[in-house]
Every structure is written in C-alpha cells, then in structure tokens.
C-alpha cells in the first residue's frame, strides 16, 4: 500500500464532489465486473502542487467504446 499524504483543502461543493467521485468509482466497478479480463483492478491516486489537486481513477475494464467517446472544446 502506498504512503498516505494529506491533500490541501480546496474550494468546491462537497456534495457535488462526493457525487462526482462516487459516479466515477461506480462506473469503474461496473467496467471491472463486466470485463472478461482476469485482472480486476481499481486504482485511485492523488497528488497536489501549489495550485492544483490531481485525482486519477484507473480500472482494468475494457474502456469506453469508440462510438461513445466524444470530444468537445
């Protein structure tokens, strides 16, 4: 298990952030459970610098199908 770090406080709606992360994690768990791959993995990493907090949620699921990917500017 990785070392625990204390992330800085940030401005934002606690409830909206909680919902956002819950949805991302639920989606990752759905992808893992529907995957035919042997490895079932969910990894959440965080980091921070002077002005930003980084959160990375990775899973071993199949990924987003190409036809469902969108890119907007």
Secondary structure, 3 states (H helix, E strand, C coil): CCCCCCCCCCCCCHHHHHHHHHHHHHHHHHHHHHCCCCCCCEEEEEEECCCCEEEEEEECCCCCCHHHCCCCC
